[in-house]
Amino acid sequence: MTTPTPTDAHLVATRYGLGRVTGDDVELLDLPYPDVATLLRAGLGFAPAREARVRRRLPLATLVGDLRPPLAGTRAVWGVGLNYHCKARNTGRALPSQPVLYLKSPSAGSGPGDTVPLPDAVSQPDYEGEVALVVGARMHHTPAERVWAHLAAVSAANDLTARDVMTASGNPTLAKSFPGFGALGASVLGLGAVADRDAIGVRTTVNGELRQQASTAELIFPVPDLLAWISRYVVLEPGDVVLTGTPTGTGQDRGCFLRPGDLVEVTVAGVLPLRTRFRAESPDHPAPTAVSATAVSASTNSLRTESPMS
């Protein structure tokens, strides 16, 4: 079985293709892959990104508006409910005996800096800052002690949830799959660059105010146990994403939900901040369409040919 090559690669997807973050700069790479999920599906881990020719080096600040969803080509996004001890204590709920899982629709995807519409029919839109894990090698019946060897990277996620829809339907996939409700990014950090993989920090602010702060050391089901449990039932492929749950401090906990104009920033240790702004839904400004890997690839190839960045 192929396992991902250990690396400290820090990658972003841009309108010019994949780039490697080095300090305050980005090295634009000569690679055919439109995003990190597609790169990982090639089965070589981050090795192609580590070995690729650098086409140009630019300050990261100049590319902020050109960043694209780094995991647009992911095949599946798995989420888990109630996986932080602090969240369980705050809600007064009993600890689950096994993970409560759901799938998030690929059509919900959004990326760094996107503005997401708040549906008129939703009265309680809520943020959920989370650590996202990116699979690097196929997992099926993978024992807990082998899980880290099959993971490639971490990223930041805002697992947006319509709390009123969740209450009415009891269906997390419906409540979490509105257009734009699956924000991932802004970058993907290889596990080799994660200072402490057993205590990966996550921090969420709303309009600059700190709302959530915790680490995966507080998980009810730690990463190895969670991924091993999932792989008992399904096959996790390279590029798949597993969200690890959200700590206390959500709008549900505070009794205040998202409104048009709000800016949410989720930071996962070592990953570029994931910023999402919100607006009212309007027929004149429809929700952004989730970008498929095929569409991103076609756009990237065109830009690589026509752009002076090449």
N, C-alpha and C positions, 0 to 999 in steps of 0.2 A: 504494500500500500504506500502511495506517495504521500509524504508529509510536507507541509510548507517549510521552505528554507527560513531559518531564523534570521530576522533582519530588523533594523531599526528604521526602515524606510518610512517617511512621512509624506503621504501623497495627497494631491488635490486633483480634481478634474476641472479643466478650464475650457473655454470656447476654442482654444488652440490645441487641446489634447491633454494628456496626463502630464502632471508636473510633480517634481520632488522638492519639498520644502527644506531649505538649508538656511537656518538662521532667519534673517529678514528677507531672504530672496526665494525665488522659485526657479528651479531648473526645468525648462520645458523639454520633454523627452521625445525622442524619435521612436514612438511606439504606435502600433495600430489599434490599441485598445481604447475605447471611448471613456471608460470609467474603471474603477478598481474592481468591481464585481466581475466584469467581463475579463479583466486581467487574470483574476484568480481562477476563473473557470478554465483557463488554458492549462491548468494543472502544474504550473511551475512556481507557485507561490509568488513572492515578490522579486524573484531572481531577475526577470526581464527588466523590471524598473530599476534594479540596482546596477544592471550592466548596460543599459541603453545609452546611446549617444545623446549628449546634451545639445539641443538645437540652439538654445538661447537662455540666458540668465537674466531675470527681471526682478525688480523689487516687488515683494508680495503686495505691498500697499497699492501698486498700480493695477493689480489683477483682481482686486476685491469684487468689482462689478462684473468681472468675467468668469467668476467661479460658477461651476455647474454641480448638480447633485453627484457626489463621488460614488454613490452606490445605486445609480439609476438602473443598472442592469441586473439587480438582484432578483433571484427567482422567487424568494419567499422571505417575509419578515414575520418572525414569531415573537409574540409577546407573552408575558407572564403577569398575572394579577397578584397583588398583595404579597410582595417578596421582600419587604423590609420590616425588621422588627419595630422600628420607630413608627412606621405607618400603622402596623397592627395595634400598637399601644395607643396611638392617638385615636384610632377609630373604635377601640374596645372590642375588636373582632378576635375570635379565636384563631390561632395559627393553623393554616391549612396543613393537612396530612400529606398532600402531594401537590405539585405545581398545578395551577389553574392556567391553562394555555389558550391562546387564540391566534388566528392569522389575521394580519392586516392586509387589506387589498392593495395590490401594486398601484392601482389608480389613485391612491391617496398620497403618493409620493410628492415631496417638495424638497427644495435644496436650500443652500445658504443664501440668506438675504432675500428670500421670497416673501411676497406679501400674500397672505392667505385670507380668503373671504370667510366671514362668520355667517353661516347659513341663517336665513330669517326664521326657519322653523326650529332652530336650536336656541334654547334659553339659557343653557348652562355650559358653554364651551370652556374647557379647562386645559391647562398645560400640565405636562408630566415630563420633567427632565429625567433622562435615563442614560445609562452606559449601554452602548450597542456593541455586541461582539460580532466579528466577521469570521465566518468559517473559511479555513484555508485548505482543508483536505476532507474528503468524503467521510461521513460519520454514520455508522449504523451498528447498533449494539456495542458502542464504544464505552469501555469501562472508565470510571471517573478518573483513575490515575493516568489515563491517556488523553484526556480531553484537551489539556493545554497544548499538546503536540499537534492537535488538529485545528487549532484556532490560529488565525493569521494576524488579526489586528483588532483595534477598538475604534469607536467613533462616538459621536454625541447624537442623541435622539430627543425629539420632542414628540412624545406619543400622545398627541392631542385627542381629547375625549369629549363627546357630548354627554354630559352626566345625565341630563333629562332623558335622552334616548336610551342610555344604559338602564335607567330605572324602569322605563316604560316597556322596553323590549327584552331586557335581560340578556342581550346579545352584544358582547364587546366588539365583534367584528363590525356590526352596523354602526355602533357608537364611535368607532375609531377610524372609519374609512371614508369620511367626507373628503372631497377634493382638497389636497394640501395638508391633511391631518397627519401625514407620515413624514415629518421633517427629519432628514439625516444629513450629517456633515459637521462642520464645513470641510473637514479633512479626515483622513484615515491614517491612524498611527500604528505601525507594526509593533507586535508584542515586545520585540527586543528593545524598544525605546520606552516601555512602560516601567516606571520606577518600582512599583510594587503591584504585581498583578493580582494579589489577594486583597488589596485595599485600593481599588481604583476610584478616585474621587469624582463626584458629580455635583454641580452647583447651578442653580437656576435663579435668574433675576427677572423681574417684571418692571419695566420702565426704570431700571437701575436699582430697584429695591430687592435685596436678597430674600428669596422665598424658600429655597431648598438648599440643603448642604448635607452631604453624607458620603459614605464610601461603600463599596461592595463588601467590605468586611462585615457589614451589618445585614447582609442578605439572610433570609430564612433558609433558602436553598442556595448554597454557594455555587459558583460557576461550574466546578467539575460535576457536582451532583445534578444540577439543573440540566446541563447538556447531555450527560449520560442518560438521564431519565427520558428526555425528548428522543434521543437516538434509539431507545428501546422500541419506539412505535413508528418513527418516520426516518427517512434518509435525509440527512443534511448534506447539501452539496456545497462545493467551493463558491463563495460569493453570497451564500445565504446569510441572513442577519438574525440574531437573537437579541431581543431587548431583555434587560435583566430586572425590570420593575422600577417603580418610582418611590422615593422616600416621602416622608411627611412634608407638608408645606404647600400642597396643591391648593387650587382655588376651592375645591370641595372641602378641604380641611379648614380653610379660612373663611368660607362663606362669601367669597367674592370671585366672580368669573371674568373671563376675557371680554374686552370691549373694543370696538373699532379704534384704531390709533395706538393700541398697546404694542409694546416691543418686548419680546421674550428672548432671553439669551441663555443658552445651555452650554456649560463648559465642562468637559471631561478632561481629566489631567493629561496635559500634553497635546490635546487636540485643539485645532483652531475653534474659536467660539462659533456656535450655531445660532444665528440671529434670525428670528421670524417676526415680521410685523403683521398686524391684522387690520382688516377693513370690513366695512359693511358689504354684504352681498348686494350686487346690483346687476340688472339685466344688461346695462351698458358696459359692464366690466365683468365678464364671466370668469369663473374659476379657471386657474391655469390648468392646462392638460398635462398629466403626468408624462414625462419624457421617456420613451422606450429606448433600450440600448441600440436598436436598429436606427432610430431617428438620430440619436446622438452621434452614432458612428458616421452616418452620412454627412451630418453637419460638420463634424470634426474633420473628415477627409477633405471636404470642400474648403474649409478654412485653412487647413494645412497647405493646400495647393495655392490658394489665392493670397494668403496673409503674408506680410513682411516678417512675421515671426518665424517662418520656416528657415 
